[in-house]
């Protein structure tokens, strides 16, 4: 995780298990809950700040430079130069 600007962070999650592990399972993460908890930790657990808190989560490409929706041809993405499957 690193700061990208005022009130903006970049977070990269990686699944350390893979298909070569015999017991690999899909793990889920509630990013909204994580973001709220992270915000509260950074703001001394001041719950009054949560009422106006707006969290926007944008899924990016692997390099973190292009929003994933911009790569999807079915959504008119401006970087959709191929018919690659993005989901």
mmCIF file as gemmi writes it, N, C-alpha and C atoms, coordinates in Angstrom:
data_model
loop_
_atom_site.group_PDB
_atom_site.id
_atom_site.type_symbol
_atom_site.label_atom_id
_atom_site.label_alt_id
_atom_site.label_comp_id
_atom_site.label_asym_id
_atom_site.label_entity_id
_atom_site.label_seq_id
_atom_site.pdbx_PDB_ins_code
_atom_site.Cartn_x
_atom_site.Cartn_y
_atom_site.Cartn_z
_atom_site.occupancy
_atom_site.B_iso_or_equiv
_atom_site.pdbx_formal_charge
_atom_site.auth_seq_id
_atom_site.auth_asym_id
_atom_site.pdbx_PDB_model_num
ATOM 1 N N . UNK Axp A 1 ? 0.84 -1.155 0 1 0 ? 1 A 1
ATOM 2 C CA . UNK Axp A 1 ? 0 0 0 1 0 ? 1 A 1
ATOM 3 C C . UNK Axp A 1 ? 0.896 1.231 0 1 0 ? 1 A 1
ATOM 4 N N . UNK Axp A 2 ? 0.489 2.246 -0.752 1 0 ? 2 A 1
ATOM 5 C CA . UNK Axp A 2 ? 1.215 3.506 -0.742 1 0 ? 2 A 1
ATOM 6 C C . UNK Axp A 2 ? 0.27 4.645 -1.094 1 0 ? 2 A 1
ATOM 7 N N . UNK Axp A 3 ? 0.638 5.845 -0.697 1 0 ? 3 A 1
ATOM 8 C CA . UNK Axp A 3 ? -0.173 7.026 -0.964 1 0 ? 3 A 1
ATOM 9 C C . UNK Axp A 3 ? 0.004 7.452 -2.413 1 0 ? 3 A 1
ATOM 10 N N . UNK Axp A 4 ? -1.122 7.819 -3.05 1 0 ? 4 A 1
ATOM 11 C CA . UNK Axp A 4 ? -1.077 8.321 -4.424 1 0 ? 4 A 1
ATOM 12 C C . UNK Axp A 4 ? -1.334 9.819 -4.468 1 0 ? 4 A 1
ATOM 13 N N . UNK Axp A 5 ? -1.95 10.342 -3.448 1 0 ? 5 A 1
ATOM 14 C CA . UNK Axp A 5 ? -2.299 11.752 -3.391 1 0 ? 5 A 1
ATOM 15 C C . UNK Axp A 5 ? -3.098 12.01 -2.129 1 0 ? 5 A 1
ATOM 16 N N . UNK Axp A 6 ? -3.603 13.209 -1.991 1 0 ? 6 A 1
ATOM 17 C CA . UNK Axp A 6 ? -4.403 13.543 -0.808 1 0 ? 6 A 1
ATOM 18 C C . UNK Axp A 6 ? -5.666 12.674 -0.796 1 0 ? 6 A 1
ATOM 19 N N . UNK Axp A 7 ? -5.871 11.983 0.306 1 0 ? 7 A 1
ATOM 20 C CA . UNK Axp A 7 ? -7.034 11.106 0.49 1 0 ? 7 A 1
ATOM 21 C C . UNK Axp A 7 ? -7.129 10.006 -0.563 1 0 ? 7 A 1
ATOM 22 N N . UNK Axp A 8 ? -6.001 9.537 -1.059 1 0 ? 8 A 1
ATOM 23 C CA . UNK Axp A 8 ? -6.001 8.486 -2.077 1 0 ? 8 A 1
ATOM 24 C C . UNK Axp A 8 ? -4.827 7.539 -1.829 1 0 ? 8 A 1
ATOM 25 N N . UNK Axp A 9 ? -5.151 6.241 -1.788 1 0 ? 9 A 1
ATOM 26 C CA . UNK Axp A 9 ? -4.107 5.241 -1.615 1 0 ? 9 A 1
ATOM 27 C C . UNK Axp A 9 ? -4.231 4.188 -2.708 1 0 ? 9 A 1
ATOM 28 N N . UNK Axp A 10 ? -3.158 3.463 -2.916 1 0 ? 10 A 1
ATOM 29 C CA . UNK Axp A 10 ? -3.164 2.331 -3.829 1 0 ? 10 A 1
ATOM 30 C C . UNK Axp A 10 ? -2.857 1.095 -2.998 1 0 ? 10 A 1
ATOM 31 N N . UNK Axp A 11 ? -3.691 0.085 -3.126 1 0 ? 11 A 1
ATOM 32 C CA . UNK Axp A 11 ? -3.546 -1.144 -2.361 1 0 ? 11 A 1
ATOM 33 C C . UNK Axp A 11 ? -3.497 -2.302 -3.34 1 0 ? 11 A 1
ATOM 34 N N . UNK Axp A 12 ? -2.504 -3.139 -3.192 1 0 ? 12 A 1
ATOM 35 C CA . UNK Axp A 12 ? -2.398 -4.317 -4.058 1 0 ? 12 A 1
ATOM 36 C C . UNK Axp A 12 ? -2.486 -5.557 -3.195 1 0 ? 12 A 1
ATOM 37 N N . UNK Axp A 13 ? -3.42 -6.423 -3.53 1 0 ? 13 A 1
ATOM 38 C CA . UNK Axp A 13 ? -3.595 -7.678 -2.814 1 0 ? 13 A 1
ATOM 39 C C . UNK Axp A 13 ? -3.082 -8.81 -3.693 1 0 ? 13 A 1
ATOM 40 N N . UNK Axp A 14 ? -2.424 -9.751 -3.074 1 0 ? 14 A 1
ATOM 41 C CA . UNK Axp A 14 ? -1.914 -10.906 -3.808 1 0 ? 14 A 1
ATOM 42 C C . UNK Axp A 14 ? -2.307 -12.181 -3.07 1 0 ? 14 A 1
ATOM 43 N N . UNK Axp A 15 ? -2.762 -13.148 -3.819 1 0 ? 15 A 1
ATOM 44 C CA . UNK Axp A 15 ? -3.087 -14.448 -3.253 1 0 ? 15 A 1
ATOM 45 C C . UNK Axp A 15 ? -1.818 -15.286 -3.298 1 0 ? 15 A 1
ATOM 46 N N . UNK Axp A 16 ? -1.297 -15.626 -2.147 1 0 ? 16 A 1
ATOM 47 C CA . UNK Axp A 16 ? -0.052 -16.39 -2.096 1 0 ? 16 A 1
ATOM 48 C C . UNK Axp A 16 ? -0.259 -17.874 -2.347 1 0 ? 16 A 1
ATOM 49 N N . UNK Axp A 17 ? -1.511 -18.299 -2.328 1 0 ? 17 A 1
ATOM 50 C CA . UNK Axp A 17 ? -1.793 -19.689 -2.685 1 0 ? 17 A 1
ATOM 51 C C . UNK Axp A 17 ? -2.024 -19.747 -4.184 1 0 ? 17 A 1
ATOM 52 N N . UNK Axp A 18 ? -1.703 -20.856 -4.779 1 0 ? 18 A 1
ATOM 53 C CA . UNK Axp A 18 ? -1.93 -21 -6.209 1 0 ? 18 A 1
ATOM 54 C C . UNK Axp A 18 ? -2.464 -22.395 -6.505 1 0 ? 18 A 1
ATOM 55 N N . UNK Axp A 19 ? -2.645 -22.68 -7.766 1 0 ? 19 A 1
ATOM 56 C CA . UNK Axp A 19 ? -3.232 -23.969 -8.163 1 0 ? 19 A 1
ATOM 57 C C . UNK Axp A 19 ? -2.304 -25.15 -7.886 1 0 ? 19 A 1
ATOM 58 N N . UNK Axp A 20 ? -1.048 -24.881 -7.593 1 0 ? 20 A 1
ATOM 59 C CA . UNK Axp A 20 ? -0.134 -25.977 -7.277 1 0 ? 20 A 1
ATOM 60 C C . UNK Axp A 20 ? -0.288 -26.443 -5.828 1 0 ? 20 A 1
ATOM 61 N N . UNK Axp A 21 ? -0.923 -25.591 -4.982 1 0 ? 21 A 1
ATOM 62 C CA . UNK Axp A 21 ? -1.219 -26 -3.608 1 0 ? 21 A 1
ATOM 63 C C . UNK Axp A 21 ? -2.428 -26.919 -3.647 1 0 ? 21 A 1
ATOM 64 N N . UNK Axp A 22 ? -2.326 -28.04 -2.976 1 0 ? 22 A 1
ATOM 65 C CA . UNK Axp A 22 ? -3.431 -29.002 -3.004 1 0 ? 22 A 1
ATOM 66 C C . UNK Axp A 22 ? -4.69 -28.482 -2.332 1 0 ? 22 A 1
ATOM 67 N N . UNK Axp A 23 ? -4.547 -27.592 -1.372 1 0 ? 23 A 1
ATOM 68 C CA . UNK Axp A 23 ? -5.721 -27.107 -0.651 1 0 ? 23 A 1
ATOM 69 C C . UNK Axp A 23 ? -5.997 -25.624 -0.925 1 0 ? 23 A 1
ATOM 70 N N . UNK Axp A 24 ? -5.595 -25.116 -2.084 1 0 ? 24 A 1
ATOM 71 C CA . UNK Axp A 24 ? -5.799 -23.7 -2.409 1 0 ? 24 A 1
ATOM 72 C C . UNK Axp A 24 ? -7.29 -23.394 -2.491 1 0 ? 24 A 1
ATOM 73 N N . UNK Axp A 25 ? -7.695 -22.325 -1.843 1 0 ? 25 A 1
ATOM 74 C CA . UNK Axp A 25 ? -9.085 -21.892 -1.854 1 0 ? 25 A 1
ATOM 75 C C . UNK Axp A 25 ? -9.145 -20.406 -2.196 1 0 ? 25 A 1
ATOM 76 N N . UNK Axp A 26 ? -10.272 -19.986 -2.749 1 0 ? 26 A 1
ATOM 77 C CA . UNK Axp A 26 ? -10.474 -18.574 -3.037 1 0 ? 26 A 1
ATOM 78 C C . UNK Axp A 26 ? -10.736 -17.841 -1.723 1 0 ? 26 A 1
ATOM 79 N N . UNK Axp A 27 ? -10.038 -16.747 -1.528 1 0 ? 27 A 1
ATOM 80 C CA . UNK Axp A 27 ? -10.223 -15.924 -0.343 1 0 ? 27 A 1
ATOM 81 C C . UNK Axp A 27 ? -10.926 -14.632 -0.752 1 0 ? 27 A 1
ATOM 82 N N . UNK Axp A 28 ? -11.84 -14.16 0.065 1 0 ? 28 A 1
ATOM 83 C CA . UNK Axp A 28 ? -12.522 -12.904 -0.234 1 0 ? 28 A 1
ATOM 84 C C . UNK Axp A 28 ? -12.125 -11.846 0.781 1 0 ? 28 A 1
ATOM 85 N N . UNK Axp A 29 ? -12.166 -10.603 0.343 1 0 ? 29 A 1
ATOM 86 C CA . UNK Axp A 29 ? -11.822 -9.468 1.187 1 0 ? 29 A 1
ATOM 87 C C . UNK Axp A 29 ? -12.905 -8.416 1.017 1 0 ? 29 A 1
ATOM 88 N N . UNK Axp A 30 ? -13.46 -7.932 2.105 1 0 ? 30 A 1
ATOM 89 C CA . UNK Axp A 30 ? -14.432 -6.846 2.056 1 0 ? 30 A 1
ATOM 90 C C . UNK Axp A 30 ? -13.651 -5.534 2.065 1 0 ? 30 A 1
ATOM 91 N N . UNK Axp A 31 ? -13.412 -4.972 0.879 1 0 ? 31 A 1
ATOM 92 C CA . UNK Axp A 31 ? -12.591 -3.767 0.778 1 0 ? 31 A 1
ATOM 93 C C . UNK Axp A 31 ? -13.247 -2.55 1.414 1 0 ? 31 A 1
ATOM 94 N N . UNK Axp A 32 ? -14.572 -2.464 1.369 1 0 ? 32 A 1
ATOM 95 C CA . UNK Axp A 32 ? -15.246 -1.337 2.018 1 0 ? 32 A 1
ATOM 96 C C . UNK Axp A 32 ? -15.045 -1.373 3.535 1 0 ? 32 A 1
ATOM 97 N N . UNK Axp A 33 ? -15.185 -2.546 4.132 1 0 ? 33 A 1
ATOM 98 C CA . UNK Axp A 33 ? -14.967 -2.677 5.575 1 0 ? 33 A 1
ATOM 99 C C . UNK Axp A 33 ? -13.507 -2.387 5.918 1 0 ? 33 A 1
ATOM 100 N N . UNK Axp A 34 ? -12.583 -2.898 5.096 1 0 ? 34 A 1
ATOM 101 C CA . UNK Axp A 34 ? -11.166 -2.643 5.338 1 0 ? 34 A 1
ATOM 102 C C . UNK Axp A 34 ? -10.865 -1.147 5.247 1 0 ? 34 A 1
ATOM 103 N N . UNK Axp A 35 ? -11.409 -0.481 4.224 1 0 ? 35 A 1
ATOM 104 C CA . UNK Axp A 35 ? -11.145 0.946 4.028 1 0 ? 35 A 1
ATOM 105 C C . UNK Axp A 35 ? -11.689 1.775 5.189 1 0 ? 35 A 1
ATOM 106 N N . UNK Axp A 36 ? -12.866 1.427 5.679 1 0 ? 36 A 1
ATOM 107 C CA . UNK Axp A 36 ? -13.429 2.162 6.828 1 0 ? 36 A 1
ATOM 108 C C . UNK Axp A 36 ? -12.572 1.961 8.082 1 0 ? 36 A 1
ATOM 109 N N . UNK Axp A 37 ? -12.133 0.738 8.315 1 0 ? 37 A 1
ATOM 110 C CA . UNK Axp A 37 ? -11.291 0.467 9.481 1 0 ? 37 A 1
ATOM 111 C C . UNK Axp A 37 ? -9.944 1.177 9.344 1 0 ? 37 A 1
ATOM 112 N N . UNK Axp A 38 ? -9.377 1.174 8.166 1 0 ? 38 A 1
ATOM 113 C CA . UNK Axp A 38 ? -8.113 1.87 7.926 1 0 ? 38 A 1
ATOM 114 C C . UNK Axp A 38 ? -8.27 3.368 8.169 1 0 ? 38 A 1
ATOM 115 N N . UNK Axp A 39 ? -9.378 3.926 7.689 1 0 ? 39 A 1
ATOM 116 C CA . UNK Axp A 39 ? -9.67 5.344 7.901 1 0 ? 39 A 1
ATOM 117 C C . UNK Axp A 39 ? -9.798 5.649 9.391 1 0 ? 39 A 1
ATOM 118 N N . UNK Axp A 40 ? -10.526 4.797 10.12 1 0 ? 40 A 1
ATOM 119 C CA . UNK Axp A 40 ? -10.703 5.013 11.558 1 0 ? 40 A 1
ATOM 120 C C . UNK Axp A 40 ? -9.371 4.939 12.304 1 0 ? 40 A 1
ATOM 121 N N . UNK Axp A 41 ? -8.527 3.996 11.939 1 0 ? 41 A 1
ATOM 122 C CA . UNK Axp A 41 ? -7.215 3.899 12.59 1 0 ? 41 A 1
ATOM 123 C C . UNK Axp A 41 ? -6.385 5.149 12.344 1 0 ? 41 A 1
ATOM 124 N N . UNK Axp A 42 ? -6.468 5.689 11.134 1 0 ? 42 A 1
ATOM 125 C CA . UNK Axp A 42 ? -5.691 6.88 10.789 1 0 ? 42 A 1
ATOM 126 C C . UNK Axp A 42 ? -6.252 8.139 11.438 1 0 ? 42 A 1
ATOM 127 N N . UNK Axp A 43 ? -7.526 8.101 11.847 1 0 ? 43 A 1
ATOM 128 C CA . UNK Axp A 43 ? -8.183 9.274 12.414 1 0 ? 43 A 1
ATOM 129 C C . UNK Axp A 43 ? -8.601 9.064 13.864 1 0 ? 43 A 1
ATOM 130 N N . UNK Axp A 44 ? -7.776 8.338 14.586 1 0 ? 44 A 1
ATOM 131 C CA . UNK Axp A 44 ? -7.952 8.191 16.035 1 0 ? 44 A 1
ATOM 132 C C . UNK Axp A 44 ? -9.32 7.636 16.429 1 0 ? 44 A 1
ATOM 133 N N . UNK Axp A 45 ? -9.887 6.776 15.588 1 0 ? 45 A 1
ATOM 134 C CA . UNK Axp A 45 ? -11.192 6.138 15.832 1 0 ? 45 A 1
ATOM 135 C C . UNK Axp A 45 ? -12.299 7.15 16.119 1 0 ? 45 A 1
ATOM 136 N N . UNK Axp A 46 ? -12.268 8.283 15.418 1 0 ? 46 A 1
ATOM 137 C CA . UNK Axp A 46 ? -13.288 9.318 15.544 1 0 ? 46 A 1
ATOM 138 C C . UNK Axp A 46 ? -14.493 8.912 14.69 1 0 ? 46 A 1
ATOM 139 N N . UNK Axp A 47 ? -15.502 8.308 15.328 1 0 ? 47 A 1
ATOM 140 C CA . UNK Axp A 47 ? -16.657 7.773 14.612 1 0 ? 47 A 1
ATOM 141 C C . UNK Axp A 47 ? -17.51 8.843 13.956 1 0 ? 47 A 1
ATOM 142 N N . UNK Axp A 48 ? -17.437 10.08 14.431 1 0 ? 48 A 1
ATOM 143 C CA . UNK Axp A 48 ? -18.249 11.144 13.832 1 0 ? 48 A 1
ATOM 144 C C . UNK Axp A 48 ? -17.822 11.434 12.39 1 0 ? 48 A 1
ATOM 145 N N . UNK Axp A 49 ? -16.592 11.098 12.036 1 0 ? 49 A 1
ATOM 146 C CA . UNK Axp A 49 ? -16.117 11.323 10.667 1 0 ? 49 A 1
ATOM 147 C C . UNK Axp A 49 ? -16.724 10.343 9.672 1 0 ? 49 A 1
ATOM 148 N N . UNK Axp A 50 ? -17.231 9.205 10.153 1 0 ? 50 A 1
ATOM 149 C CA . UNK Axp A 50 ? -17.759 8.185 9.249 1 0 ? 50 A 1
ATOM 150 C C . UNK Axp A 50 ? -19.056 8.59 8.561 1 0 ? 50 A 1
ATOM 151 N N . UNK Axp A 51 ? -19.837 9.489 9.172 1 0 ? 51 A 1
ATOM 152 C CA . UNK Axp A 51 ? -21.146 9.814 8.601 1 0 ? 51 A 1
ATOM 153 C C . UNK Axp A 51 ? -21.041 10.472 7.228 1 0 ? 51 A 1
ATOM 154 N N . UNK Axp A 52 ? -19.999 11.236 6.97 1 0 ? 52 A 1
ATOM 155 C CA . UNK Axp A 52 ? -19.819 11.889 5.676 1 0 ? 52 A 1
ATOM 156 C C . UNK Axp A 52 ? -18.753 11.216 4.813 1 0 ? 52 A 1
ATOM 157 N N . UNK Axp A 53 ? -18.28 10.064 5.248 1 0 ? 53 A 1
ATOM 158 C CA . UNK Axp A 53 ? -17.202 9.382 4.533 1 0 ? 53 A 1
ATOM 159 C C . UNK Axp A 53 ? -17.719 8.759 3.24 1 0 ? 53 A 1
ATOM 160 N N . UNK Axp A 54 ? -17.058 9.056 2.145 1 0 ? 54 A 1
ATOM 161 C CA . UNK Axp A 54 ? -17.376 8.453 0.847 1 0 ? 54 A 1
ATOM 162 C C . UNK Axp A 54 ? -16.143 7.687 0.389 1 0 ? 54 A 1
ATOM 163 N N . UNK Axp A 55 ? -16.319 6.393 0.185 1 0 ? 55 A 1
ATOM 164 C CA . UNK Axp A 55 ? -15.214 5.546 -0.258 1 0 ? 55 A 1
ATOM 165 C C . UNK Axp A 55 ? -15.481 5.14 -1.701 1 0 ? 55 A 1
ATOM 166 N N . UNK Axp A 56 ? -14.504 5.378 -2.562 1 0 ? 56 A 1
ATOM 167 C CA . UNK Axp A 56 ? -14.613 4.962 -3.956 1 0 ? 56 A 1
ATOM 168 C C . UNK Axp A 56 ? -13.478 3.984 -4.238 1 0 ? 56 A 1
ATOM 169 N N . UNK Axp A 57 ? -13.848 2.784 -4.65 1 0 ? 57 A 1
ATOM 170 C CA . UNK Axp A 57 ? -12.863 1.746 -4.939 1 0 ? 57 A 1
ATOM 171 C C . UNK Axp A 57 ? -12.873 1.5 -6.443 1 0 ? 57 A 1
ATOM 172 N N . UNK Axp A 58 ? -11.713 1.65 -7.064 1 0 ? 58 A 1
ATOM 173 C CA . UNK Axp A 58 ? -11.582 1.447 -8.503 1 0 ? 58 A 1
ATOM 174 C C . UNK Axp A 58 ? -10.583 0.319 -8.727 1 0 ? 58 A 1
ATOM 175 N N . UNK Axp A 59 ? -11.047 -0.735 -9.392 1 0 ? 59 A 1
ATOM 176 C CA . UNK Axp A 59 ? -10.153 -1.855 -9.707 1 0 ? 59 A 1
ATOM 177 C C . UNK Axp A 59 ? -9.29 -1.454 -10.903 1 0 ? 59 A 1
ATOM 178 N N . UNK Axp A 60 ? -7.981 -1.642 -10.748 1 0 ? 60 A 1
ATOM 179 C CA . UNK Axp A 60 ? -7.027 -1.213 -11.767 1 0 ? 60 A 1
ATOM 180 C C . UNK Axp A 60 ? -6.386 -2.421 -12.451 1 0 ? 60 A 1
ATOM 181 N N . UNK Axp A 61 ? -5.634 -2.153 -13.519 1 0 ? 61 A 1
ATOM 182 C CA . UNK Axp A 61 ? -4.857 -3.213 -14.161 1 0 ? 61 A 1
ATOM 183 C C . UNK Axp A 61 ? -3.709 -3.599 -13.23 1 0 ? 61 A 1
ATOM 184 N N . UNK Axp A 62 ? -2.961 -4.606 -13.606 1 0 ? 62 A 1
ATOM 185 C CA . UNK Axp A 62 ? -1.9 -5.11 -12.738 1 0 ? 62 A 1
ATOM 186 C C . UNK Axp A 62 ? -0.858 -4.053 -12.408 1 0 ? 62 A 1
ATOM 187 N N . UNK Axp A 63 ? -0.565 -3.181 -13.342 1 0 ? 63 A 1
ATOM 188 C CA . UNK Axp A 63 ? 0.417 -2.116 -13.108 1 0 ? 63 A 1
ATOM 189 C C . UNK Axp A 63 ? -0.135 -0.954 -12.308 1 0 ? 63 A 1
ATOM 190 N N . UNK Axp A 64 ? -1.45 -0.921 -12.105 1 0 ? 64 A 1
ATOM 191 C CA . UNK Axp A 64 ? -2.066 0.156 -11.338 1 0 ? 64 A 1
ATOM 192 C C . UNK Axp A 64 ? -2.182 1.466 -12.1 1 0 ? 64 A 1
ATOM 193 N N . UNK Axp A 65 ? -2.096 1.407 -13.426 1 0 ? 65 A 1
ATOM 194 C CA . UNK Axp A 65 ? -2.103 2.641 -14.209 1 0 ? 65 A 1
ATOM 195 C C . UNK Axp A 65 ? -3.385 2.887 -14.99 1 0 ? 65 A 1
ATOM 196 N N . UNK Axp A 66 ? -4.192 1.841 -15.206 1 0 ? 66 A 1
ATOM 197 C CA . UNK Axp A 66 ? -5.412 1.975 -16.009 1 0 ? 66 A 1
ATOM 198 C C . UNK Axp A 66 ? -6.574 1.322 -15.265 1 0 ? 66 A 1
ATOM 199 N N . UNK Axp A 67 ? -7.699 2.043 -15.1 1 0 ? 67 A 1
ATOM 200 C CA . UNK Axp A 67 ? -8.879 1.413 -14.498 1 0 ? 67 A 1
ATOM 201 C C . UNK Axp A 67 ? -9.317 0.2 -15.331 1 0 ? 67 A 1
ATOM 202 N N . UNK Axp A 68 ? -9.697 -0.849 -14.647 1 0 ? 68 A 1
ATOM 203 C CA . UNK Axp A 68 ? -10.053 -2.091 -15.334 1 0 ? 68 A 1
ATOM 204 C C . UNK Axp A 68 ? -11.196 -1.901 -16.324 1 0 ? 68 A 1
ATOM 205 N N . UNK Axp A 69 ? -12.157 -1.03 -16.023 1 0 ? 69 A 1
ATOM 206 C CA . UNK Axp A 69 ? -13.272 -0.794 -16.946 1 0 ? 69 A 1
ATOM 207 C C . UNK Axp A 69 ? -12.803 -0.191 -18.263 1 0 ? 69 A 1
ATOM 208 N N . UNK Axp A 70 ? -11.679 0.528 -18.261 1 0 ? 70 A 1
ATOM 209 C CA . UNK Axp A 70 ? -11.149 1.094 -19.502 1 0 ? 70 A 1
ATOM 210 C C . UNK Axp A 70 ? -10.577 0.021 -20.42 1 0 ? 70 A 1
ATOM 211 N N . UNK Axp A 71 ? -10.366 -1.179 -19.896 1 0 ? 71 A 1
ATOM 212 C CA . UNK Axp A 71 ? -9.833 -2.28 -20.697 1 0 ? 71 A 1
ATOM 213 C C . UNK Axp A 71 ? -10.932 -3.175 -21.265 1 0 ? 71 A 1
ATOM 214 N N . UNK Axp A 72 ? -12.167 -2.951 -20.843 1 0 ? 72 A 1
ATOM 215 C CA . UNK Axp A 72 ? -13.263 -3.811 -21.267 1 0 ? 72 A 1
ATOM 216 C C . UNK Axp A 72 ? -13.926 -3.257 -22.521 1 0 ? 72 A 1
ATOM 217 N N . UNK Axp A 73 ? -13.932 -4.047 -23.592 1 0 ? 73 A 1
ATOM 218 C CA . UNK Axp A 73 ? -14.524 -3.592 -24.847 1 0 ? 73 A 1
ATOM 219 C C . UNK Axp A 73 ? -16.042 -3.473 -24.743 1 0 ? 73 A 1
ATOM 220 N N . UNK Axp A 74 ? -16.677 -4.313 -23.911 1 0 ? 74 A 1
ATOM 221 C CA . UNK Axp A 74 ? -18.134 -4.263 -23.794 1 0 ? 74 A 1
ATOM 222 C C . UNK Axp A 74 ? -18.619 -3.026 -23.037 1 0 ? 74 A 1
ATOM 223 N N . UNK Axp A 75 ? -17.717 -2.323 -22.35 1 0 ? 75 A 1
ATOM 224 C CA . UNK Axp A 75 ? -18.093 -1.109 -21.637 1 0 ? 75 A 1
ATOM 225 C C . UNK Axp A 75 ? -17.572 0.131 -22.357 1 0 ? 75 A 1
ATOM 226 N N . UNK Axp A 76 ? -17.12 -0.039 -23.599 1 0 ? 76 A 1
ATOM 227 C CA . UNK Axp A 76 ? -16.632 1.088 -24.375 1 0 ? 76 A 1
ATOM 228 C C . UNK Axp A 76 ? -15.325 1.651 -23.857 1 0 ? 76 A 1
ATOM 229 N N . UNK Axp A 77 ? -14.513 0.802 -23.257 1 0 ? 77 A 1
ATOM 230 C CA . UNK Axp A 77 ? -13.256 1.249 -22.672 1 0 ? 77 A 1
ATOM 231 C C . UNK Axp A 77 ? -12.318 1.858 -23.698 1 0 ? 77 A 1
ATOM 232 N N . UNK Axp A 78 ? -11.702 2.96 -23.346 1 0 ? 78 A 1
ATOM 233 C CA . UNK Axp A 78 ? -10.842 3.666 -24.304 1 0 ? 78 A 1
ATOM 234 C C . UNK Axp A 78 ? -9.528 2.931 -24.56 1 0 ? 78 A 1
ATOM 235 N N . UNK Axp A 79 ? -9.174 1.964 -23.713 1 0 ? 79 A 1
ATOM 236 C CA . UNK Axp A 79 ? -7.951 1.188 -23.918 1 0 ? 79 A 1
ATOM 237 C C . UNK Axp A 79 ? -8.267 -0.242 -24.359 1 0 ? 79 A 1
ATOM 238 N N . UNK Axp A 80 ? -9.503 -0.487 -24.764 1 0 ? 80 A 1
ATOM 239 C CA . UNK Axp A 80 ? -9.923 -1.838 -25.157 1 0 ? 80 A 1
ATOM 240 C C . UNK Axp A 80 ? -9.528 -2.09 -26.608 1 0 ? 80 A 1
ATOM 241 N N . UNK Axp A 81 ? -8.274 -2.423 -26.803 1 0 ? 81 A 1
ATOM 242 C CA . UNK Axp A 81 ? -7.78 -2.659 -28.156 1 0 ? 81 A 1
ATOM 243 C C . UNK Axp A 81 ? -7.878 -4.123 -28.549 1 0 ? 81 A 1
ATOM 244 N N . UNK Axp A 82 ? -8.191 -4.97 -27.599 1 0 ? 82 A 1
ATOM 245 C CA . UNK Axp A 82 ? -8.3 -6.402 -27.859 1 0 ? 82 A 1
ATOM 246 C C . UNK Axp A 82 ? -9.609 -6.912 -27.287 1 0 ? 82 A 1
ATOM 247 N N . UNK Axp A 83 ? -9.893 -8.146 -27.519 1 0 ? 83 A 1
ATOM 248 C CA . UNK Axp A 83 ? -11.081 -8.792 -26.952 1 0 ? 83 A 1
ATOM 249 C C . UNK Axp A 83 ? -10.681 -9.694 -25.78 1 0 ? 83 A 1
ATOM 250 N N . UNK Axp A 84 ? -9.605 -9.312 -25.062 1 0 ? 84 A 1
ATOM 251 C CA . UNK Axp A 84 ? -9.136 -10.127 -23.959 1 0 ? 84 A 1
ATOM 252 C C . UNK Axp A 84 ? -10.187 -10.189 -22.864 1 0 ? 84 A 1
ATOM 253 N N . UNK Axp A 85 ? -10.255 -11.334 -22.237 1 0 ? 85 A 1
ATOM 254 C CA . UNK Axp A 85 ? -11.142 -11.498 -21.101 1 0 ? 85 A 1
ATOM 255 C C . UNK Axp A 85 ? -10.502 -10.819 -19.902 1 0 ? 85 A 1
ATOM 256 N N . UNK Axp A 86 ? -11.233 -9.927 -19.24 1 0 ? 86 A 1
ATOM 257 C CA . UNK Axp A 86 ? -10.667 -9.173 -18.122 1 0 ? 86 A 1
ATOM 258 C C . UNK Axp A 86 ? -11.263 -9.575 -16.785 1 0 ? 86 A 1
ATOM 259 N N . UNK Axp A 87 ? -12.187 -10.514 -16.757 1 0 ? 87 A 1
ATOM 260 C CA . UNK Axp A 87 ? -12.758 -10.975 -15.477 1 0 ? 87 A 1
ATOM 261 C C . UNK Axp A 87 ? -12.303 -12.375 -15.175 1 0 ? 87 A 1
